[in-house]
């Protein structure tokens, strides 16, 4: 892990794809809708406009683009709004992936999940539900979201047919009101006509699946049921408790395996990493636990981690970094096959930040000297002390970070990994400038479990279901991920 990595990047990759502008304009008049079940009108306070940039009967991916307009007289919080685009699955077992190419409101503030209507029809047995995080803000009366350039595709990248999809129109090549997409506000239908018998509800009448989709080619699961850092099962299960010197962090500090301990908590075994210092380099001890194998690439990564704002003993204030991340080695400065994906919590600031901040960072490459970084990051300047469910997903187009089930950041395809990585947890001090006291102090980061599912993008709900299944079965460890 690089020690300066979250300073503003010296370079940013351009987006890989800019959608072509439409050449054909289609004018559609907004018509009043009868008050039928599954039907609403603009009287509900918002209007949905749709266009597509993929007009073929078949396509590599469907590209429904939307604008949401506030047609009411008061502010419209977008976090209360959900859209549904209905389509016909290409097969009963087909899985789909969602991506946001570009959005005025920011792709990180737009979510996409798939579900099954309560009453499937010949043109609608699936739907894509679009939601908004609080970061999308509100729309003033008369304002709209601007472009939301969205797309979805089969998980196996097979061609999909969209000519039989309820919400699709090949002729809708410029924005116009579109009532075959529904919108709810705070759970009530306020726009559009759903396929027969499928009035959208919040939560959905048929919730998204809580079990992982079929397929995939390996899983790593560990609930850290070990006795101590010397437990032979740690090494047998593919982990290394670091003892070698070197970065990141305070030059001259040591990495002490004995500061990694295991204890029962809430019926599960929890791994605790303790980092301590007396204000000197020789008196500073960092901690790290990492997989010996670099065999992890696309798929889902998850861990339950407890961050702490305050030390367990001694004075507070050190520039501490508490992490969960994946990484491979930098073969040369600015090597383009480097990869790193981080959750990093700085409880006392650092890297120029005055107080607590959480980063999610996707790395393309860097140059250690002189410092030059190519990355994309999302940040949150608030306390994140306590237990959190952290989920990272990587597919062939997007990197996404979730915290406690909510999308935290979505990063571009320019930062996708070219080579497999290891899985790591570490806790270390950036420098000794945050607290200059020579009084000893110690900080702790705790980890409940780690999960990786190769080549599958799981929702946070599916992650929770998989963790619950392992624990219900009494399985402390499994590794079926093949060597890279």
C-alpha positions as CSV (number, residue, x, y, z in Angstrom):
1,X,0.0,0.0,0.0
2,X,1.4,3.4,-1.0
3,X,1.8,5.8,1.8
4,X,0.7,9.0,0.0
5,X,-1.9,7.4,-2.1
6,X,-4.9,9.6,-1.4
7,X,-3.3,12.9,-2.3
8,X,-5.0,14.4,-5.4
9,X,-4.0,12.4,-8.4
10,X,-1.5,14.0,-10.8
11,X,-3.4,12.3,-13.6
12,X,-6.9,11.1,-14.2
13,X,-7.8,8.7,-17.0
14,X,-10.3,9.9,-19.5
15,X,-13.6,8.0,-19.7
16,X,-13.4,5.0,-22.0
17,X,-16.7,5.5,-23.5
18,X,-18.7,8.6,-24.6
19,X,-22.1,7.7,-25.9
20,X,-23.0,9.0,-29.4
21,X,-25.5,11.8,-29.7
22,X,-28.8,10.9,-31.3
23,X,-29.5,12.2,-34.8
24,X,-33.3,11.5,-34.9
25,X,-35.8,13.5,-32.8
26,X,-39.1,12.0,-31.8
27,X,-41.8,14.2,-30.4
28,X,-44.2,12.6,-28.0
29,X,-47.1,14.4,-26.4
30,X,-47.8,13.7,-22.8
31,X,-51.2,12.2,-22.4
32,X,-53.4,12.0,-19.3
33,X,-53.7,8.5,-17.9
34,X,-56.8,6.9,-16.5
35,X,-56.8,6.1,-12.8
36,X,-56.2,2.4,-13.2
37,X,-54.2,0.0,-11.0
38,X,-50.5,0.3,-11.8
39,X,-51.0,3.7,-13.5
40,X,-50.0,7.2,-12.4
41,X,-49.6,10.6,-14.0
42,X,-47.5,13.7,-13.7
43,X,-49.9,15.0,-11.1
44,X,-47.8,13.0,-8.6
45,X,-45.1,15.7,-8.9
46,X,-42.6,14.2,-11.3
47,X,-42.1,13.3,-14.9
48,X,-39.9,10.6,-16.4
49,X,-38.3,11.2,-19.8
50,X,-36.6,8.3,-21.7
51,X,-34.5,7.8,-24.7
52,X,-32.2,5.0,-26.0
53,X,-28.8,5.1,-27.7
54,X,-29.0,1.4,-28.6
55,X,-31.9,1.1,-31.0
56,X,-31.4,-2.4,-32.4
57,X,-33.8,-5.3,-31.9
58,X,-30.7,-7.0,-30.4
59,X,-27.7,-5.4,-28.8
60,X,-24.6,-6.1,-26.7
61,X,-26.2,-4.0,-24.0
62,X,-29.5,-2.1,-23.4
63,X,-29.0,1.7,-23.0
64,X,-32.0,3.3,-21.3
65,X,-31.2,6.9,-20.6
66,X,-33.4,9.0,-18.3
67,X,-34.2,12.4,-17.0
68,X,-36.4,13.0,-14.0
69,X,-38.2,16.3,-13.8
70,X,-39.8,17.9,-10.8
71,X,-43.3,18.9,-12.1
72,X,-44.5,19.8,-8.7
73,X,-44.4,23.0,-6.6
74,X,-42.0,22.0,-3.9
75,X,-38.5,20.5,-3.7
76,X,-38.2,16.9,-4.7
77,X,-35.6,14.8,-2.7
78,X,-34.3,12.3,-5.3
79,X,-33.5,9.8,-2.5
80,X,-37.3,9.3,-2.3
81,X,-37.5,8.4,-6.0
82,X,-37.2,5.0,-7.7
83,X,-37.7,4.2,-11.4
84,X,-38.5,0.8,-12.9
85,X,-37.6,-0.2,-16.5
86,X,-39.3,-3.5,-17.4
87,X,-37.9,-6.0,-19.7
88,X,-38.1,-9.7,-20.8
89,X,-35.2,-11.8,-19.7
90,X,-33.3,-13.6,-22.4
91,X,-33.5,-16.9,-20.5
92,X,-34.9,-18.0,-17.2
93,X,-31.3,-18.3,-15.7
94,X,-30.0,-15.0,-17.3
95,X,-28.1,-12.7,-14.9
96,X,-27.7,-9.0,-15.6
97,X,-25.3,-6.3,-14.7
98,X,-26.0,-2.6,-14.3
99,X,-23.6,0.3,-15.1
100,X,-23.8,4.1,-15.3
101,X,-21.7,5.5,-18.1
102,X,-22.2,9.2,-17.2
103,X,-24.7,11.3,-15.2
104,X,-25.0,15.0,-14.4
105,X,-25.9,14.0,-10.8
106,X,-22.8,11.7,-10.7
107,X,-22.8,8.0,-11.2
108,X,-21.8,7.4,-7.6
109,X,-25.2,8.9,-6.6
110,X,-27.2,6.5,-8.9
111,X,-27.9,2.8,-8.0
112,X,-29.3,0.0,-10.2
113,X,-30.7,-3.3,-9.0
114,X,-32.7,-6.0,-10.7
115,X,-35.9,-7.6,-9.6
116,X,-38.8,-9.8,-10.7
117,X,-42.3,-8.5,-11.1
118,X,-45.0,-10.1,-8.9
119,X,-46.9,-11.1,-12.1
120,X,-44.5,-11.7,-15.0
121,X,-45.9,-11.0,-18.5
122,X,-44.7,-11.8,-22.0
123,X,-42.8,-8.6,-22.2
124,X,-41.8,-8.1,-18.6
125,X,-40.5,-10.7,-16.3
126,X,-37.6,-8.6,-14.9
127,X,-37.1,-5.0,-14.1
128,X,-34.2,-2.6,-13.5
129,X,-34.8,-0.4,-10.6
130,X,-33.0,2.9,-10.5
131,X,-32.5,4.7,-7.2
132,X,-30.6,7.7,-5.8
133,X,-28.4,8.3,-2.9
134,X,-28.7,11.3,-0.6
135,X,-25.7,12.7,-2.6
136,X,-28.0,13.3,-5.6
137,X,-29.7,16.1,-3.6
138,X,-33.1,17.6,-4.5
139,X,-34.8,19.0,-7.6
140,X,-36.3,22.5,-7.4
141,X,-39.7,22.9,-9.0
142,X,-39.3,22.8,-12.8
143,X,-35.7,21.4,-12.6
144,X,-34.6,18.0,-13.9
145,X,-31.7,15.7,-13.2
146,X,-30.1,16.1,-16.6
147,X,-28.7,13.1,-18.5
148,X,-28.5,9.7,-16.8
149,X,-26.7,7.6,-19.3
150,X,-27.4,4.1,-18.0
151,X,-26.9,0.6,-19.4
152,X,-27.3,-3.0,-18.5
153,X,-26.1,-6.3,-20.1
154,X,-26.1,-10.0,-19.6
155,X,-23.5,-11.1,-17.1
156,X,-22.0,-13.5,-19.7
157,X,-21.9,-10.7,-22.3
158,X,-24.1,-12.6,-24.7
159,X,-26.3,-10.6,-27.1
160,X,-29.6,-9.6,-25.6
161,X,-32.9,-9.1,-27.3
162,X,-34.7,-5.8,-26.4
163,X,-37.4,-5.6,-29.1
164,X,-39.7,-7.7,-26.8
165,X,-39.0,-5.5,-23.7
166,X,-42.0,-3.7,-22.2
167,X,-40.2,-0.4,-21.6
168,X,-38.1,-0.3,-24.7
169,X,-38.7,1.8,-27.8
170,X,-36.4,1.8,-30.8
171,X,-37.9,5.1,-32.0
172,X,-37.3,7.0,-28.8
173,X,-34.0,8.5,-29.8
174,X,-34.5,11.9,-28.1
175,X,-35.9,12.6,-24.7
176,X,-39.7,12.5,-24.3
177,X,-42.2,11.7,-21.5
178,X,-42.3,7.9,-21.3
179,X,-45.1,6.2,-19.3
180,X,-43.8,2.7,-19.8
181,X,-41.2,3.5,-17.1
182,X,-42.7,3.8,-13.6
183,X,-41.6,6.1,-10.8
184,X,-42.4,5.8,-7.1
185,X,-41.9,8.5,-4.5
186,X,-41.6,7.3,-0.9
187,X,-43.2,4.0,-2.0
188,X,-46.2,5.5,-3.8
189,X,-46.6,5.2,-7.6
190,X,-46.5,8.8,-9.1
191,X,-45.6,8.2,-12.7
192,X,-46.1,5.7,-15.5
193,X,-48.0,2.5,-16.2
194,X,-46.7,-0.8,-15.0
195,X,-47.2,-4.1,-16.8
196,X,-50.6,-5.6,-15.9
197,X,-50.8,-6.5,-12.2
198,X,-47.4,-5.1,-11.3
199,X,-47.9,-1.9,-9.4
200,X,-44.4,-1.1,-7.9
201,X,-44.2,-1.0,-4.2
202,X,-41.5,0.0,-1.7
203,X,-40.2,-2.4,-0.5
204,X,-40.8,-4.5,-3.6
205,X,-43.7,-7.0,-3.5
206,X,-41.1,-9.6,-4.7
207,X,-37.8,-8.6,-3.0
208,X,-34.5,-9.1,-4.9
209,X,-33.0,-12.6,-4.4
210,X,-31.1,-13.1,-1.2
211,X,-29.0,-15.9,-2.4
212,X,-26.0,-15.6,-4.8
213,X,-26.6,-16.2,-8.5
214,X,-25.5,-19.5,-10.0
215,X,-22.0,-19.8,-11.5
216,X,-18.7,-18.4,-10.3
217,X,-15.5,-20.3,-10.0
218,X,-14.4,-20.2,-6.4
219,X,-15.0,-18.7,-3.0
220,X,-12.7,-17.6,-0.1
221,X,-14.5,-17.5,3.3
222,X,-12.8,-17.0,6.7
223,X,-14.4,-16.1,10.0
224,X,-10.9,-15.9,11.7
225,X,-11.5,-18.7,14.1
226,X,-7.9,-18.9,15.2
227,X,-6.2,-19.2,18.6
228,X,-3.3,-16.8,18.2
229,X,-1.0,-15.4,15.6
230,X,1.1,-18.6,15.9
231,X,-1.9,-20.9,15.1
232,X,-0.6,-23.2,12.3
233,X,-4.0,-23.0,10.7
234,X,-3.4,-19.4,9.7
235,X,-0.6,-20.3,7.4
236,X,-2.4,-23.5,6.3
237,X,-5.3,-21.3,5.2
238,X,-3.1,-19.1,3.1
239,X,-2.6,-16.1,5.4
240,X,0.6,-14.4,6.4
241,X,0.9,-12.2,9.6
242,X,3.5,-9.7,8.6
243,X,6.8,-9.4,10.4
244,X,9.2,-8.0,7.7
245,X,10.2,-4.3,7.7
246,X,9.4,-1.6,5.2
247,X,6.5,0.6,4.2
248,X,4.0,2.0,4.3
249,X,4.1,4.3,7.2
250,X,6.7,5.5,9.7
251,X,10.2,4.7,8.4
252,X,12.0,2.5,11.0
253,X,8.7,1.1,12.5
254,X,8.3,-2.6,13.0
255,X,5.5,-4.9,12.0
256,X,4.8,-7.1,15.0
257,X,2.8,-10.4,14.5
258,X,2.2,-10.7,18.3
259,X,-0.1,-7.7,18.1
260,X,-2.6,-9.7,16.0
261,X,-4.9,-11.5,18.4
262,X,-8.2,-13.5,18.3
263,X,-11.0,-13.6,20.8
264,X,-14.7,-14.5,21.0
265,X,-17.1,-11.6,20.5
266,X,-20.9,-11.9,20.1
267,X,-20.7,-15.6,19.4
268,X,-18.0,-15.2,16.6
269,X,-14.3,-15.0,16.7
270,X,-12.9,-11.6,15.9
271,X,-9.4,-10.7,14.8
272,X,-7.9,-7.7,16.5
273,X,-4.9,-5.8,15.0
274,X,-3.2,-3.4,17.5
275,X,-0.9,-0.6,16.4
276,X,1.1,1.2,19.0
277,X,3.7,4.0,19.4
278,X,5.6,6.0,21.9
279,X,6.2,8.9,19.5
280,X,9.4,7.4,18.1
281,X,10.1,5.4,15.0
282,X,11.8,2.6,17.0
283,X,8.8,2.5,19.4
284,X,6.2,2.3,16.7
285,X,4.6,-1.1,15.8
286,X,2.3,-1.6,12.8
287,X,0.2,-4.7,12.0
288,X,-0.8,-6.4,8.8
289,X,-2.5,-9.7,7.8
290,X,-2.6,-10.7,4.1
291,X,-3.1,-13.6,1.8
292,X,0.1,-15.3,0.6
293,X,-1.4,-15.9,-2.8
294,X,-2.1,-13.2,-5.3
295,X,-5.0,-15.0,-7.0
296,X,-8.0,-12.6,-6.6
297,X,-9.2,-10.4,-9.4
298,X,-12.8,-9.8,-10.5
299,X,-15.8,-10.6,-8.3
300,X,-17.0,-9.6,-4.9
301,X,-14.9,-8.8,-1.8
302,X,-16.5,-8.3,1.6
303,X,-15.5,-7.9,5.2
304,X,-17.0,-6.8,8.5
305,X,-14.6,-4.3,10.0
306,X,-14.6,-2.2,13.2
307,X,-13.0,1.2,12.9
308,X,-12.1,3.1,16.1
309,X,-11.7,6.9,16.5
310,X,-9.9,6.7,19.9
311,X,-7.0,4.7,21.2
312,X,-7.5,1.9,23.7
313,X,-4.9,3.5,25.8
314,X,-2.8,6.7,25.9
315,X,-3.3,10.1,24.2
316,X,-5.2,10.4,20.9
317,X,-4.3,12.2,17.8
318,X,-1.9,10.0,15.7
319,X,-2.3,10.0,11.9
320,X,-3.6,6.4,11.8
321,X,-4.8,4.4,8.8
322,X,-7.2,1.5,9.2
323,X,-7.8,-0.6,6.1
324,X,-9.3,-3.4,4.1
325,X,-7.9,-3.6,0.6
326,X,-6.6,-5.7,-2.4
327,X,-3.3,-5.1,-4.1
328,X,-0.6,-6.5,-6.4
329,X,3.0,-5.4,-6.8
330,X,4.3,-2.3,-8.6
331,X,6.8,-3.8,-11.1
332,X,8.1,-0.4,-12.2
333,X,7.2,3.2,-11.6
334,X,4.0,4.0,-13.5
335,X,3.6,0.3,-14.5
336,X,0.1,0.0,-16.1
337,X,-0.6,-3.5,-14.7
338,X,-0.6,-2.3,-11.1
339,X,-3.9,-2.6,-9.2
340,X,-5.1,-1.6,-5.7
341,X,-8.6,-1.1,-4.3
342,X,-8.8,0.4,-0.8
343,X,-11.1,1.1,2.1
344,X,-9.0,3.4,4.3
345,X,-10.2,5.1,7.4
346,X,-8.2,8.0,9.0
347,X,-9.7,8.6,12.4
348,X,-7.4,11.6,13.1
349,X,-6.8,12.9,9.6
350,X,-3.5,12.9,7.7
351,X,-2.4,13.6,4.1
352,X,-3.4,17.2,4.7
353,X,-6.9,16.3,6.2
354,X,-7.5,17.8,9.6
355,X,-9.9,15.1,11.0
356,X,-11.6,11.8,10.4
357,X,-12.1,10.8,6.7
358,X,-12.9,7.6,4.9
359,X,-11.5,6.9,1.5
360,X,-12.4,4.4,-1.2
361,X,-9.6,4.4,-3.8
362,X,-9.1,2.6,-7.1
363,X,-5.6,2.6,-8.4
364,X,-4.2,2.4,-11.9
365,X,-0.6,3.2,-11.1
366,X,1.8,5.5,-9.3
367,X,5.4,6.7,-9.2
368,X,6.9,6.7,-5.7
369,X,9.6,9.3,-6.4
370,X,8.8,12.0,-7.4
371,X,5.3,11.2,-6.3
372,X,2.8,10.9,-9.1
373,X,-0.6,9.1,-8.7
374,X,-3.2,7.8,-11.2
375,X,-6.3,6.9,-9.2
376,X,-9.9,7.6,-8.6
377,X,-11.3,8.0,-5.1
378,X,-14.5,8.7,-3.1
379,X,-14.3,10.3,0.3
380,X,-16.5,10.9,3.4
381,X,-15.5,13.4,6.0
382,X,-17.2,12.2,9.1
383,X,-16.7,9.6,11.9
384,X,-17.0,6.0,10.8
385,X,-16.2,4.6,14.2
386,X,-17.9,1.2,14.8
387,X,-18.7,-2.0,12.9
388,X,-19.3,-1.7,9.1
389,X,-20.0,-4.1,6.4
390,X,-17.6,-3.3,3.5
391,X,-18.3,-4.6,0.0
392,X,-16.2,-4.1,-3.1
393,X,-17.3,-5.4,-6.5
394,X,-15.3,-5.6,-9.7
395,X,-16.6,-6.7,-13.1
396,X,-15.5,-5.9,-16.6
397,X,-16.8,-2.3,-16.6
398,X,-17.0,-0.9,-13.0
399,X,-15.6,-0.9,-9.5
400,X,-18.1,-0.3,-6.8
401,X,-17.7,0.3,-3.0
402,X,-20.6,-0.3,-0.6
403,X,-20.8,0.6,3.1
404,X,-23.5,-1.0,5.2
405,X,-25.5,-1.9,2.1
406,X,-25.3,1.6,0.6
407,X,-23.4,2.5,-2.6
408,X,-20.4,4.6,-1.5
409,X,-18.5,5.0,-4.7
410,X,-18.5,3.8,-8.3
411,X,-15.2,4.1,-10.3
412,X,-14.4,3.9,-13.9
413,X,-13.3,1.1,-16.2
414,X,-9.9,2.8,-16.6
415,X,-9.0,1.5,-13.1
416,X,-9.9,-2.2,-13.6
417,X,-7.2,-4.7,-12.6
418,X,-5.0,-6.4,-15.2
419,X,-3.4,-8.9,-12.8
420,X,-4.6,-10.8,-9.8
421,X,-4.1,-9.4,-6.3
422,X,-3.8,-10.4,-2.6
423,X,-6.4,-9.5,0.1
424,X,-5.0,-7.4,3.0
425,X,-5.9,-5.8,6.3
426,X,-3.4,-3.4,7.9
427,X,-3.2,-0.6,10.5
428,X,-0.3,1.8,10.5
429,X,0.8,5.4,11.2
430,X,1.4,7.8,8.3
431,X,3.9,9.8,10.3
432,X,4.5,11.0,13.9
433,X,3.2,14.5,13.4
434,X,-0.3,14.0,14.6
435,X,0.6,13.5,18.3
436,X,4.1,14.4,19.5
437,X,3.8,13.0,23.0
438,X,6.2,10.2,24.1
439,X,3.5,8.6,26.2
440,X,2.7,5.1,24.8
441,X,-0.6,4.7,23.1
442,X,-2.3,1.9,21.2
443,X,-5.1,1.7,18.6
444,X,-7.2,-1.3,17.4
445,X,-8.9,-2.3,14.2
446,X,-11.0,-5.5,14.3
447,X,-12.2,-7.9,11.6
448,X,-15.1,-10.3,11.9
449,X,-14.9,-12.1,8.6
450,X,-13.7,-11.9,5.0
451,X,-15.4,-13.2,1.9
452,X,-14.4,-13.3,-1.8
453,X,-16.6,-14.7,-4.6
454,X,-14.7,-15.0,-7.8
455,X,-16.2,-13.6,-11.0
456,X,-19.6,-12.9,-9.4
457,X,-21.0,-9.5,-8.5
458,X,-23.1,-9.9,-5.4
459,X,-25.4,-7.3,-3.9
460,X,-24.8,-6.5,-0.2
461,X,-28.0,-8.4,0.5
462,X,-26.6,-11.5,-1.2
463,X,-23.3,-11.1,0.7
464,X,-25.2,-11.1,4.0
465,X,-27.1,-14.2,2.9
466,X,-23.9,-16.0,2.0
467,X,-22.3,-15.1,5.3
468,X,-25.3,-16.3,7.2
469,X,-25.3,-19.6,5.3
470,X,-21.7,-20.3,6.2
471,X,-22.3,-19.5,9.8
472,X,-25.5,-21.5,10.0
473,X,-23.6,-24.5,8.5
474,X,-20.8,-24.0,11.1
475,X,-18.2,-23.5,8.3
476,X,-15.2,-21.5,9.7
477,X,-13.1,-21.6,6.5
478,X,-13.4,-22.4,2.8
479,X,-11.0,-21.6,-0.1
480,X,-12.0,-22.9,-3.5
481,X,-10.5,-20.1,-5.5
482,X,-8.0,-21.6,-8.0
483,X,-4.4,-20.5,-8.1
484,X,-3.9,-17.7,-10.6
